[in-house]
Amino acid sequence: MTHPSALDSRASWLRLAISLAIAVVGNVGMWAIIVIMPAMQTEFGVERADASIPYTLTMIGFALGNYYIGRVVDRWGITVALSGAALMLGAGFGLGAFAPNIWVLSALQLITGFGSAACFGPLIADISHWFLKRRGIAVAIAASGNYLSGGIWPLVLAEVLAGPGGWRSAYLIIAATCVAVMIPLSLLLRAQVSEAGRAEAESAAASRALTSGFSPRALTWLLAVAGIGCCVAMSMPQVHIVALSADLGYGPAVGAEMLSLMLFGGVASRLVSGALADRIGGVATLLIGSGLQCVALFLYLPTSGLNALYLVSLIFGLSQGGIVPSYAVVVREYLPAREAGQRVGFVMMSTILGMALGGWMSGWIYDLTGSYQWAFLNGIAFNLVNIAIIGLILIRSRPRRRGTVPA
């Protein structure tokens, strides 16, 4: 019989609170480049597609970091991973503040993206080991650190951007904050889950695997492809809302507010989706989120008024926030716990590659057409591919409750 405090314990919830604080700080690497994009584009004198390259390389680094740092977590633990990531963020942002051109900045963004990844997939994988009955909501809370970071940092950075140092001063502040906060907090996560807890989690995963109509490898790859589809769609508003606001004459500060509103809505969506996943499972929750995101993207097409953009941005955040955490829940429901770091990391890597691809594609489409209308339509098309794949997984999984996992 498993020790009653092995999982879902007071220690589990305390660890979750610390992980959330780390995530709020460390995920800045994903959002800072979005906020500074208009100022950086003006300073370096480049077109929108070129101005999107630093973000694309940030997301490529973020994607690779989710996978490779996930493997580090499986082998050496989360504290080692987070401490190294904090140093990478400090170096990337610190040197980025002195970048002489967009190409040097882009290279450094690859480093900051890699380091920031430790605060997403690997941190989610680590906390997932400490919960079973409440894993969905725990994963959602940990993942909300990414959106809370995106909601808080743009507001802070907007004030710094208005000052004399501009975006370069903002980068120096971020560099110092990451090192000063993340390393001490990571030392509080040195404890490992008990053997009883690990055995309980492995037993639950093995039982769940019998309900799936896919082998672990096939399910992992299907989730990865689906993740690319949903996140190409997701990236259009998230990456370009500040630039869209500036194009419409409302200014980048208003766009930063829309981004914050979108992401705070995403936090609420993640929490609701996490609770829902504990009741109906990760796959069904993922399909609901993907469908709602597609509807929200359609709402952007006829929208250009200031108040309407605020409203649609909130709707978009409320619609799609729970999608990415649901992938982690599905992985932990159906795949081996001992491989959680690398498997969650691989699927998270795919979602981030989708964000990187979508961020660049939207800028490229804008340069070709002079507007974001076709970029939104491109996102909707990718979203429909995602819905088809998740629907297939749900249909294939349900009828085979008594079968075995294919070899």
KETITOR-521919 format. One line per field, with one value per residue (C-alpha): residue in three letters; chain; x, y, z. Coordinates in steps of 0.25 Angstrom, whole numbers, plus 5000, padded with zeros to 4 digits. Example, Ala and Ser with C-alpha at 12.3 -4.5 7.8 and 13.67 -1.06 7.14 Angstrom:
BEGIN
aa (ala/ser)
ch (A/A)
east (5049/5055)
north (4982/4996)
up (5031/5029)
END
This chain:
BEGIN
aa (met/thr/his/pro/ser/ala/leu/asp/ser/arg/ala/ser/trp/leu/arg/leu/ala/ile/ser/leu/ala/ile/ala/val/val/gly/asn/val/gly/met/trp/ala/ile/ile/val/ile/met/pro/ala/met/gln/thr/glu/phe/gly/val/glu/arg/ala/asp/ala/ser/ile/pro/tyr/thr/leu/thr/met/ile/gly/phe/ala/leu/gly/asn/tyr/tyr/ile/gly/arg/val/val/asp/arg/trp/gly/ile/thr/val/ala/leu/ser/gly/ala/ala/leu/met/leu/gly/ala/gly/phe/gly/leu/gly/ala/phe/ala/pro/asn/ile/trp/val/leu/ser/ala/leu/gln/leu/ile/thr/gly/phe/gly/ser/ala/ala/cys/phe/gly/pro/leu/ile/ala/asp/ile/ser/his/trp/phe/leu/lys/arg/arg/gly/ile/ala/val/ala/ile/ala/ala/ser/gly/asn/tyr/leu/ser/gly/gly/ile/trp/pro/leu/val/leu/ala/glu/val/leu/ala/gly/pro/gly/gly/trp/arg/ser/ala/tyr/leu/ile/ile/ala/ala/thr/cys/val/ala/val/met/ile/pro/leu/ser/leu/leu/leu/arg/ala/gln/val/ser/glu/ala/gly/arg/ala/glu/ala/glu/ser/ala/ala/ala/ser/arg/ala/leu/thr/ser/gly/phe/ser/pro/arg/ala/leu/thr/trp/leu/leu/ala/val/ala/gly/ile/gly/cys/cys/val/ala/met/ser/met/pro/gln/val/his/ile/val/ala/leu/ser/ala/asp/leu/gly/tyr/gly/pro/ala/val/gly/ala/glu/met/leu/ser/leu/met/leu/phe/gly/gly/val/ala/ser/arg/leu/val/ser/gly/ala/leu/ala/asp/arg/ile/gly/gly/val/ala/thr/leu/leu/ile/gly/ser/gly/leu/gln/cys/val/ala/leu/phe/leu/tyr/leu/pro/thr/ser/gly/leu/asn/ala/leu/tyr/leu/val/ser/leu/ile/phe/gly/leu/ser/gln/gly/gly/ile/val/pro/ser/tyr/ala/val/val/val/arg/glu/tyr/leu/pro/ala/arg/glu/ala/gly/gln/arg/val/gly/phe/val/met/met/ser/thr/ile/leu/gly/met/ala/leu/gly/gly/trp/met/ser/gly/trp/ile/tyr/asp/leu/thr/gly/ser/tyr/gln/trp/ala/phe/leu/asn/gly/ile/ala/phe/asn/leu/val/asn/ile/ala/ile/ile/gly/leu/ile/leu/ile/arg/ser/arg/pro/arg/arg/arg/gly/thr/val/pro/ala)
ch (A/A/A/A/A/A/A/A/A/A/A/A/A/A/A/A/A/A/A/A/A/A/A/A/A/A/A/A/A/A/A/A/A/A/A/A/A/A/A/A/A/A/A/A/A/A/A/A/A/A/A/A/A/A/A/A/A/A/A/A/A/A/A/A/A/A/A/A/A/A/A/A/A/A/A/A/A/A/A/A/A/A/A/A/A/A/A/A/A/A/A/A/A/A/A/A/A/A/A/A/A/A/A/A/A/A/A/A/A/A/A/A/A/A/A/A/A/A/A/A/A/A/A/A/A/A/A/A/A/A/A/A/A/A/A/A/A/A/A/A/A/A/A/A/A/A/A/A/A/A/A/A/A/A/A/A/A/A/A/A/A/A/A/A/A/A/A/A/A/A/A/A/A/A/A/A/A/A/A/A/A/A/A/A/A/A/A/A/A/A/A/A/A/A/A/A/A/A/A/A/A/A/A/A/A/A/A/A/A/A/A/A/A/A/A/A/A/A/A/A/A/A/A/A/A/A/A/A/A/A/A/A/A/A/A/A/A/A/A/A/A/A/A/A/A/A/A/A/A/A/A/A/A/A/A/A/A/A/A/A/A/A/A/A/A/A/A/A/A/A/A/A/A/A/A/A/A/A/A/A/A/A/A/A/A/A/A/A/A/A/A/A/A/A/A/A/A/A/A/A/A/A/A/A/A/A/A/A/A/A/A/A/A/A/A/A/A/A/A/A/A/A/A/A/A/A/A/A/A/A/A/A/A/A/A/A/A/A/A/A/A/A/A/A/A/A/A/A/A/A/A/A/A/A/A/A/A/A/A/A/A/A/A/A/A/A/A/A/A/A/A/A/A/A/A/A/A/A/A/A/A/A/A/A/A/A/A/A/A/A/A/A/A/A/A/A/A/A/A/A/A/A/A/A/A/A/A)
east (5000/5005/5009/4998/5007/5014/5007/4997/5003/5006/5020/5015/5007/5018/5027/5017/5017/5032/5032/5021/5030/5042/5033/5028/5042/5049/5039/5042/5051/5039/5032/5042/5046/5031/5030/5043/5040/5035/5046/5057/5051/5052/5066/5072/5063/5058/5045/5035/5039/5054/5049/5042/5055/5060/5046/5047/5061/5056/5046/5055/5064/5052/5048/5061/5063/5050/5055/5069/5067/5056/5066/5075/5064/5062/5076/5081/5069/5062/5071/5083/5075/5069/5082/5089/5077/5078/5092/5089/5078/5087/5097/5088/5080/5092/5100/5087/5087/5099/5096/5101/5091/5079/5087/5096/5083/5076/5088/5087/5072/5075/5082/5072/5061/5069/5070/5056/5051/5055/5044/5033/5033/5044/5038/5024/5030/5036/5024/5015/5023/5018/5003/4993/4979/4981/4991/4983/4981/4996/5001/4992/4997/5011/5009/5001/5015/5018/5005/5007/5021/5015/5004/5013/5026/5021/5014/5028/5036/5026/5030/5045/5044/5038/5051/5064/5071/5060/5060/5075/5072/5061/5070/5080/5069/5064/5078/5080/5066/5067/5080/5076/5063/5064/5076/5072/5058/5064/5071/5058/5054/5065/5056/5052/5039/5038/5040/5025/5021/5028/5023/5008/5010/5016/5005/4995/5002/5002/4988/4984/4993/4984/4972/4980/4980/4994/5008/5016/5024/5012/5005/5017/5018/5004/5004/5016/5010/4997/5005/5011/4998/4991/5003/5005/4991/4993/5006/4998/4991/5002/5014/5008/4997/5007/5011/4997/4993/5004/5000/4986/4991/4988/5003/5011/5008/4993/4998/5005/4993/4985/4996/4995/4980/4981/4991/4983/4971/4980/4983/4969/4967/4979/4973/4959/4965/4974/4962/4954/4965/4965/4950/4949/4964/4975/4971/4956/4961/4971/4960/4951/4962/4967/4952/4950/4964/4959/4946/4954/4963/4951/4947/4960/4957/4946/4952/4960/4954/4961/4950/4947/4962/4963/4950/4955/4969/4962/4953/4965/4973/4961/4959/4973/4981/4978/4983/4998/4997/4987/4998/5007/4995/4993/5007/5007/4994/4998/5013/5024/5027/5042/5042/5034/5045/5049/5035/5028/5040/5039/5024/5026/5038/5028/5018/5029/5034/5020/5020/5034/5029/5016/5023/5032/5021/5011/5022/5025/5011/5009/5021/5015/5001/5002/4992/4990/4977/4984/4992/4980/4974/4987/4986/4972/4976/4987/4977/4968/4979/4981/4967/4967/4978/4973/4959/4966/4973/4960/4953/4963/4966/4951/4947/4960/4958/4961/4972/4987/4996/5002/5016)
north (5000/5014/5023/5033/5045/5041/5049/5061/5064/5077/5076/5075/5088/5095/5091/5095/5109/5110/5105/5115/5127/5122/5121/5135/5140/5130/5130/5145/5140/5136/5149/5161/5160/5162/5175/5181/5177/5191/5198/5188/5189/5204/5204/5194/5199/5185/5180/5172/5158/5161/5167/5154/5146/5149/5143/5131/5128/5130/5120/5110/5111/5110/5097/5091/5094/5088/5074/5075/5081/5071/5060/5067/5067/5052/5049/5060/5067/5080/5089/5086/5090/5103/5108/5106/5112/5125/5127/5125/5136/5145/5144/5144/5157/5164/5162/5165/5179/5182/5175/5184/5178/5169/5157/5157/5160/5148/5139/5143/5141/5126/5125/5132/5124/5111/5115/5120/5106/5100/5108/5102/5087/5082/5089/5084/5070/5071/5075/5065/5054/5060/5059/5048/5051/5066/5065/5073/5085/5084/5084/5095/5104/5101/5104/5117/5123/5124/5133/5140/5144/5149/5157/5163/5166/5174/5184/5185/5186/5196/5206/5203/5205/5219/5223/5228/5214/5208/5193/5191/5196/5186/5175/5178/5178/5164/5158/5163/5158/5144/5141/5147/5140/5127/5121/5123/5117/5105/5101/5099/5088/5078/5068/5056/5049/5036/5022/5019/5032/5027/5013/5019/5028/5017/5007/5018/5021/5006/5004/5017/5012/5000/5009/5015/5010/5015/5011/5021/5025/5027/5035/5044/5047/5050/5059/5066/5068/5073/5083/5089/5091/5098/5107/5112/5117/5122/5130/5140/5148/5145/5149/5160/5167/5178/5181/5180/5190/5199/5198/5202/5214/5210/5209/5198/5201/5198/5185/5181/5183/5174/5164/5164/5163/5152/5144/5147/5141/5129/5127/5126/5117/5108/5106/5103/5093/5087/5084/5079/5069/5063/5060/5056/5054/5061/5057/5062/5075/5077/5076/5086/5096/5094/5096/5109/5115/5113/5120/5132/5133/5135/5147/5155/5155/5166/5173/5187/5196/5198/5193/5181/5177/5177/5168/5159/5158/5154/5144/5138/5136/5130/5120/5115/5116/5101/5095/5094/5088/5078/5072/5070/5063/5054/5050/5047/5040/5030/5029/5024/5033/5030/5037/5049/5059/5056/5052/5064/5072/5066/5070/5083/5085/5083/5093/5103/5100/5103/5116/5119/5115/5123/5135/5136/5132/5143/5154/5148/5148/5162/5167/5160/5165/5178/5173/5162/5156/5145/5142/5139/5130/5123/5121/5116/5105/5100/5100/5091/5081/5080/5078/5066/5059/5061/5056/5044/5041/5042/5033/5023/5023/5021/5007/5000/5000/4985/4984/4984/4995/4992/4988)
up (5000/4996/5007/5008/5007/4995/4985/4985/4999/5006/5001/4987/4988/4994/4982/4973/4979/4977/4963/4959/4965/4957/4944/4945/4945/4936/4925/4922/4911/4903/4904/4905/4890/4886/4894/4889/4874/4870/4876/4872/4857/4857/4863/4853/4841/4837/4831/4839/4834/4838/4852/4854/4853/4867/4872/4863/4868/4883/4880/4874/4886/4895/4887/4888/4902/4906/4900/4904/4918/4920/4919/4929/4938/4937/4940/4950/4955/4953/4962/4953/4941/4947/4952/4939/4932/4941/4937/4922/4923/4930/4920/4908/4912/4918/4905/4897/4903/4895/4882/4870/4860/4858/4855/4868/4876/4868/4872/4887/4887/4883/4896/4905/4898/4902/4916/4918/4914/4927/4933/4924/4920/4929/4941/4938/4936/4950/4957/4950/4958/4971/4967/4963/4966/4964/4953/4943/4952/4957/4943/4939/4950/4947/4932/4936/4941/4926/4924/4937/4932/4919/4926/4936/4929/4917/4927/4934/4921/4915/4926/4924/4909/4911/4918/4913/4912/4904/4901/4905/4919/4920/4916/4927/4937/4932/4933/4947/4952/4946/4953/4966/4967/4960/4966/4981/4978/4970/4983/4990/4979/4983/4989/4981/4980/4989/4983/4987/4979/4967/4968/4969/4957/4948/4952/4948/4935/4931/4934/4925/4914/4912/4908/4897/4882/4880/4883/4892/4880/4871/4881/4884/4869/4867/4879/4873/4860/4866/4875/4863/4857/4869/4872/4858/4860/4874/4870/4861/4872/4883/4874/4866/4874/4879/4864/4860/4870/4865/4851/4854/4861/4875/4879/4884/4899/4896/4889/4901/4909/4899/4901/4916/4915/4906/4915/4928/4921/4917/4932/4935/4924/4928/4942/4937/4927/4938/4946/4934/4931/4945/4941/4926/4923/4915/4901/4902/4909/4898/4887/4894/4895/4881/4876/4884/4879/4865/4867/4874/4862/4853/4862/4859/4844/4844/4856/4856/4866/4879/4889/4880/4879/4895/4895/4885/4891/4904/4897/4890/4903/4910/4898/4896/4910/4914/4901/4903/4918/4913/4904/4917/4924/4912/4912/4927/4926/4915/4915/4925/4937/4936/4923/4927/4925/4911/4906/4911/4906/4892/4891/4897/4887/4876/4881/4882/4868/4864/4871/4864/4850/4852/4857/4845/4835/4840/4838/4824/4820/4825/4817/4805/4807/4815/4826/4836/4830/4822/4834/4842/4831/4831/4846/4845/4834/4843/4855/4847/4845/4860/4862/4852/4859/4873/4869/4863/4876/4884/4875/4874/4889/4894/4888/4892/4907/4908/4898/4899/4894/4880/4879)
END
